[in-house]
Amino acid sequence: MPSNVLEVLNRIEEIDPSLKAAGESLREEWFPNEVPLTILAGYLADAVVVNITTIPALNIESLFRTVEEVFARNDEMAKDVIATGFLEALLAAASAGRFDIRRIVDFLGPHSLSYCRAWDDFTGVRTQGI
């Protein structure tokens, strides 16, 4: 598992060409500045939403295995970026009707699923399928 949050996000980008293209596009947009990590995580989540029908199941599995590994580590910054940037962006897209979360729910690990349910409890939203 990568040792810091930027390495985690880079690893996520390498999982699928659509994620890689999204990360590269965002970096170009922000150049010469660095992209804030939570924004990058959210942008990668948006790429999942847009490309879910073309991302192979093995890549989706690898993606959410990586997300779950972050929650299993003792790296609070990485957990915060993945939770608030990535998972919350997926939940927001689902709440807005732009994404069927059921397409990924079987790939969510116990920590990720628990976070999504806790976020729903916190916001008072019930994401269909969580």
C-alpha positions as CSV (number, residue, x, y, z in Angstrom):
1,M,0.0,0.0,0.0
2,P,1.3,3.5,-0.8
3,S,2.8,5.4,2.1
4,N,0.9,8.7,1.7
5,V,-2.2,10.2,0.4
6,L,-0.7,11.5,-2.9
7,E,0.7,8.0,-3.6
8,V,-2.8,6.5,-2.9
9,L,-4.4,8.9,-5.4
10,N,-1.7,8.2,-7.9
11,R,-2.3,4.5,-7.5
12,I,-6.1,5.0,-8.0
13,E,-5.3,6.9,-11.2
14,E,-3.3,3.9,-12.5
15,I,-6.2,1.5,-12.1
16,D,-8.0,2.6,-15.2
17,P,-7.3,4.8,-18.2
18,S,-10.4,6.9,-17.5
19,L,-9.1,7.8,-14.1
20,K,-5.6,8.5,-15.4
21,A,-7.1,10.8,-18.0
22,A,-9.2,12.6,-15.4
23,G,-6.2,13.2,-13.1
24,E,-4.0,14.5,-15.9
25,S,-6.8,16.8,-17.1
26,L,-7.2,18.3,-13.7
27,R,-3.5,18.8,-13.2
28,E,-3.3,20.6,-16.5
29,E,-6.2,22.8,-15.5
30,W,-4.5,23.7,-12.2
31,F,-1.0,24.1,-13.6
32,P,1.3,25.6,-12.3
33,N,-0.3,25.1,-9.0
34,E,-0.8,21.8,-7.2
35,V,-4.3,20.3,-7.1
36,P,-5.6,20.1,-3.5
37,L,-5.8,16.4,-2.7
38,T,-9.5,16.4,-1.7
39,I,-10.4,18.1,-5.0
40,L,-8.3,15.5,-6.9
41,A,-10.1,12.7,-5.0
42,G,-13.5,14.2,-5.8
43,Y,-12.5,14.6,-9.5
44,L,-11.5,10.9,-9.6
45,A,-14.9,10.0,-8.1
46,D,-16.6,12.0,-10.8
47,A,-14.6,10.1,-13.4
48,V,-16.0,6.9,-11.9
49,V,-19.5,8.3,-12.1
50,V,-19.1,9.3,-15.7
51,N,-17.3,6.1,-16.8
52,I,-18.8,3.4,-14.7
53,T,-20.3,1.6,-17.6
54,T,-16.9,1.3,-19.4
55,I,-14.6,0.5,-16.4
56,P,-14.0,-3.2,-16.2
57,A,-15.3,-5.0,-13.0
58,L,-11.7,-6.0,-12.1
59,N,-10.7,-2.4,-12.2
60,I,-13.6,-1.4,-10.0
61,E,-12.7,-4.1,-7.6
62,S,-9.1,-3.0,-7.5
63,L,-10.2,0.6,-7.0
64,F,-12.4,-0.2,-4.0
65,R,-9.8,-2.6,-2.5
66,T,-7.4,0.4,-2.6
67,V,-10.0,2.6,-0.9
68,E,-10.6,0.0,1.8
69,E,-6.9,-0.4,2.4
70,V,-6.7,3.3,3.2
71,F,-9.4,2.9,5.9
72,A,-7.5,-0.1,7.4
73,R,-4.3,2.0,7.9
74,N,-3.5,4.5,10.6
75,D,-3.2,7.5,8.2
76,E,-5.8,10.0,9.2
77,M,-5.0,12.4,6.3
78,A,-5.4,9.7,3.7
79,K,-8.7,8.5,5.4
80,D,-10.0,12.1,5.4
81,V,-9.2,12.7,1.7
82,I,-10.6,9.4,0.6
83,A,-13.7,9.8,2.7
84,T,-14.5,13.5,2.1
85,G,-13.2,13.7,-1.4
86,F,-13.9,10.4,-3.0
87,L,-16.7,8.6,-1.2
88,E,-18.7,11.7,-0.4
89,A,-18.5,12.7,-4.1
90,L,-19.9,9.3,-5.1
91,L,-22.7,9.6,-2.5
92,A,-23.5,13.2,-3.7
93,A,-23.7,12.0,-7.3
94,A,-26.1,9.2,-6.2
95,S,-28.2,11.6,-4.2
96,A,-28.4,13.9,-7.2
97,G,-29.6,11.0,-9.4
98,R,-26.5,11.1,-11.5
99,F,-25.1,7.7,-10.3
100,D,-26.6,4.4,-9.3
101,I,-24.5,3.5,-6.2
102,R,-25.7,-0.1,-6.5
103,R,-23.2,-0.4,-9.4
104,I,-20.4,-0.3,-6.8
105,V,-21.9,-1.4,-3.5
106,D,-20.8,-5.0,-3.9
107,F,-17.2,-3.8,-4.2
108,L,-17.2,-1.6,-1.1
109,G,-15.4,-3.0,1.9
110,P,-16.7,-3.0,5.4
111,H,-14.9,0.3,6.3
112,S,-16.1,2.1,3.2
113,L,-19.6,0.9,3.5
114,S,-19.7,1.9,7.2
115,Y,-18.5,5.3,6.3
116,C,-21.1,5.7,3.6
117,R,-23.9,4.7,6.0
118,A,-22.5,7.0,8.7
119,W,-22.4,9.9,6.1
120,D,-26.0,9.2,5.2
121,D,-27.0,9.2,8.9
122,F,-25.1,12.5,9.4
123,T,-26.7,14.2,6.4
124,G,-30.1,12.7,6.8
125,V,-30.0,11.3,3.3
126,R,-30.8,7.7,2.4
127,T,-28.7,6.7,-0.5
128,Q,-30.6,3.9,-2.3
129,G,-28.6,0.7,-2.2
130,I,-26.4,1.6,0.8
